[in-house]
Amino acid sequence: MPTLPALAYQRDSTPTSTEPSSKEGTIVGTPSLSFKSETSSVIEKLPWDGYLEEDLPEKKEGKIFRDLRHIVFTIYHRIFGIVFFANAGILIALFVYGVTSQRLGLITVANIFVAIMMRQDYVVNAFFDVFTSVPQSWPLWFRLLMARVYHLGGIHSGAAVSGTIWLAATCAQGTQERVSGNGPISVATLTFAWLILIFLGCIIGFALPWFRSASHDTFERIHRFAGWTATGLVWVHVVLLTNDWRGEKSLGYALVHSAPMWLMFIITASLALPWTRLRKVPVRSVVLSDHAVRMYFQYKVFGMHPRPVPGSFGRVSLDPLQEWHAFACVPVPGTDEWSMVVSQAGDWTTKLIRDPPSEIWVRGTPVSGVLRVNIMFRRVVFVATGSGIGPIAPCLFAHDQEHRLLWTGSNIRKTFGDDLVNAVTAADPDAVIYDTRKYGRPDMVKLTYKMVKDFNAEAVVIISNEPLTKKVVYGLMSRGVPAFGAIWDS
Ligand SMILES: Cc1cc2nc3c(=O)[nH]c(=O)nc-3n(C[C@H](O)[C@H](O)[C@H](O)COP(=O)(O)OP(=O)(O)OC[C@H]3O[C@@H](n4cnc5c(N)ncnc54)[C@H](O)[C@@H]3O)c2cc1C
């Protein structure tokens, strides 16, 4: 009778041609070692056995302090606050020491510049490249600090909100200068300034979290089209404002020596860049089940060399002007292809599964996300629910550290297919694959905590739905276990 190590047993409910029947268990990675689990001769031992009886340690700190730290003043909000209050300080100083609509216009454009650049694919990747380059041998506290790089969206929103307030100040100051005859600002310049203010107000209003999560496609369209329109209006405004304040100089000379003009030039180039790489590429779609499709691409589709970085996402579309969807780039070990695993999550993904494409639009370059931070840690527990395995699989395949996977889902092998499940279990032979259809939903905080302790992990990275991600990250962080998950800021 084989003795089973606690975490060496994986049970996946759906049998396949290479698997034993559903009444048998398999030691993953050594398929020859199978045993009857429902016969009286063997007591079935599951890797999570007993976790419910184990006590979770008390959360650290009092509830109010804890919630302020982990929910209210997240790193994202703290970065937003730094950008916002730095701007507020400059604004107050300017109004105390003297201000003109020209100077306000410059600071407005500078903030818009920062906001847009912080969403630029290459800039985001550069941040991730630098911050995640910290060696695994460096002190944990420093790596944990650097790993918070995925909160950099706080700079984007902080600068966008500040830029809008600066623009409101520009409008107010310009109107006051115009009414009092105390400056050269023209009616046309003022009109454009107020128009841009309306556009930016709308963009921010429709980007508020409650609207963004309730109606993400509409948010994206408004962000894109209103953003492009606002950029065009800002160009006109910059030229008009420069013209108003050029004095005796020629307009051409004044423009060439105008900082806002050059900032606008970079902004426009940066917005246009991903679209210069818009192309329709062949895709080999394999429908895995009613719930998932896997799309296979050739390398270099995005101009990638030699392969997408684990933790990066590519954008695909069936209708480039209307909607784009980002999915993890999953290498296919031992081949020249990479793939995207797309599971059913709405109308668009349902259409993709029912009517899988042979060609699809791509643009830009794959962009790094929260999962990139995994490479900074020596021992990581990855947690995936359902299609969360898509982004996590490349990290497992890359073997950048010792890792253990917890993957929960319903009928996993049937939903995601043998190829993916086999590749995942080959990358982590001790992966814990938990069939929720068979065993019900686990207590994810408790189970993850147990795995962290058993595996002696430095950090946890989770890809799941929003409520569960927040629950697990909070449940672990408040007990002193470093945990990373998406923050739904875009
Ligand atoms: C950074 C990031 C990248 C992503 N990349 C991709 C991608 O490339 N492809 C893709 O298709 N999707 C992707 N997603 C979406 C993501 O995979 C899903 O939002 C998430 O995994 C939910 O999976 P699900 O839709 O299968 O359903 P879920 O509702 O999460 O269910 C999946 C399984 O988890 C179990 N479960 C759910 N909630 C709980 C709970 N509270 N307690 C215990 N068990 C629970 C369920 O029983 C079910 O069996 C990504 C998401 C993020 C944040």
The ligand as a Tripos MOL2 file, in Angstrom:
@<TRIPOS>MOLECULE
LIG
   53    58     1     0     0
SMALL
NO_CHARGES

@<TRIPOS>ATOM
      1 C1         -4.6310   39.7970  -13.3560 C.3       1 LIG1
      2 C2         -5.7260   38.9630  -13.9580 C.ar      1 LIG1
      3 C3         -5.4970   38.2690  -15.1320 C.ar      1 LIG1
      4 C4         -6.5000   37.5010  -15.7260 C.ar      1 LIG1
      5 N1         -6.2440   36.8390  -16.8830 N.ar      1 LIG1
      6 C5         -7.2120   36.0770  -17.4260 C.ar      1 LIG1
      7 C6         -6.9830   35.3180  -18.6190 C.ar      1 LIG1
      8 O1         -5.8960   35.3480  -19.1900 O.2       1 LIG1
      9 N2         -8.0020   34.5820  -19.1130 N.ar      1 LIG1
     10 C7         -9.2300   34.5340  -18.5040 C.ar      1 LIG1
     11 O2        -10.1230   33.8570  -18.9890 O.2       1 LIG1
     12 N3         -9.4720   35.2140  -17.3780 N.ar      1 LIG1
     13 C8         -8.4990   35.9780  -16.8400 C.ar      1 LIG1
     14 N4         -8.7510   36.6750  -15.6970 N.ar      1 LIG1
     15 C9        -10.0550   36.5580  -15.0830 C.3       1 LIG1
     16 C10        -9.9290   35.6220  -13.8960 C.3       1 LIG1
     17 O3         -9.3570   34.4140  -14.2630 O.3       1 LIG1
     18 C11       -11.2500   35.3860  -13.2730 C.3       1 LIG1
     19 O4        -11.8140   36.6130  -12.9050 O.3       1 LIG1
     20 C12       -11.1500   34.6060  -12.0020 C.3       1 LIG1
     21 O5        -10.2150   33.6010  -12.0350 O.3       1 LIG1
     22 C13       -12.4780   34.0300  -11.7440 C.3       1 LIG1
     23 O6        -12.5860   32.8010  -12.3980 O.3       1 LIG1
     24 P1        -13.9060   32.3010  -13.0060 P.3       1 LIG1
     25 O7        -14.4500   33.3340  -13.8940 O.co2     1 LIG1
     26 O8        -13.6180   30.9990  -13.6440 O.co2     1 LIG1
     27 O9        -15.0280   32.1420  -11.8520 O.3       1 LIG1
     28 P2        -15.0810   32.1060  -10.3050 P.3       1 LIG1
     29 O10       -16.4000   32.6530   -9.9450 O.co2     1 LIG1
     30 O11       -13.9620   32.7430   -9.5860 O.co2     1 LIG1
     31 O12       -15.0430   30.5440   -9.9820 O.3       1 LIG1
     32 C14       -13.9120   29.7380  -10.1930 C.3       1 LIG1
     33 C15       -13.9020   28.6780   -9.1260 C.3       1 LIG1
     34 O13       -13.5160   29.2400   -7.9040 O.3       1 LIG1
     35 C16       -14.4430   28.8990   -6.9170 C.3       1 LIG1
     36 N5        -14.6950   30.0420   -6.0560 N.ar      1 LIG1
     37 C17       -15.1940   31.2250   -6.4450 C.ar      1 LIG1
     38 N6        -15.3630   32.0300   -5.3610 N.ar      1 LIG1
     39 C18       -14.9620   31.3100   -4.3030 C.ar      1 LIG1
     40 C19       -14.9060   31.5780   -2.9030 C.ar      1 LIG1
     41 N7        -15.2980   32.7490   -2.3990 N.pl3     1 LIG1
     42 N8        -14.4310   30.6310   -2.0920 N.ar      1 LIG1
     43 C20       -14.0270   29.4510   -2.5630 C.ar      1 LIG1
     44 N9        -14.0630   29.1300   -3.8870 N.ar      1 LIG1
     45 C21       -14.5310   30.0320   -4.7310 C.ar      1 LIG1
     46 C22       -15.7270   28.5410   -7.6190 C.3       1 LIG1
     47 O14       -16.4400   27.5770   -6.9020 O.3       1 LIG1
     48 C23       -15.2680   28.0060   -8.9310 C.3       1 LIG1
     49 O15       -15.1270   26.6300   -8.8660 O.3       1 LIG1
     50 C24        -7.7670   37.4300  -15.1030 C.ar      1 LIG1
     51 C25        -7.9920   38.1280  -13.9150 C.ar      1 LIG1
     52 C26        -6.9950   38.8800  -13.3480 C.ar      1 LIG1
     53 C27        -7.2810   39.5920  -12.0670 C.3       1 LIG1
@<TRIPOS>BOND
     1     1     2 1
     2     2     3 ar
     3     2    52 ar
     4     3     4 ar
     5     4     5 ar
     6     4    50 ar
     7     5     6 ar
     8     6     7 ar
     9     6    13 1
    10     7     8 2
    11     7     9 ar
    12     9    10 ar
    13    10    11 2
    14    10    12 ar
    15    12    13 ar
    16    13    14 ar
    17    14    15 1
    18    14    50 ar
    19    15    16 1
    20    16    17 1
    21    16    18 1
    22    18    19 1
    23    18    20 1
    24    20    21 1
    25    20    22 1
    26    22    23 1
    27    23    24 1
    28    24    25 2
    29    24    26 1
    30    24    27 1
    31    27    28 1
    32    28    29 2
    33    28    30 1
    34    28    31 1
    35    31    32 1
    36    32    33 1
    37    33    34 1
    38    33    48 1
    39    34    35 1
    40    35    36 1
    41    35    46 1
    42    36    37 ar
    43    36    45 ar
    44    37    38 ar
    45    38    39 ar
    46    39    40 ar
    47    39    45 ar
    48    40    41 1
    49    40    42 ar
    50    42    43 ar
    51    43    44 ar
    52    44    45 ar
    53    46    47 1
    54    46    48 1
    55    48    49 1
    56    50    51 ar
    57    51    52 ar
    58    52    53 1
@<TRIPOS>SUBSTRUCTURE
     1 LIG1         1 GROUP 0 **** ****
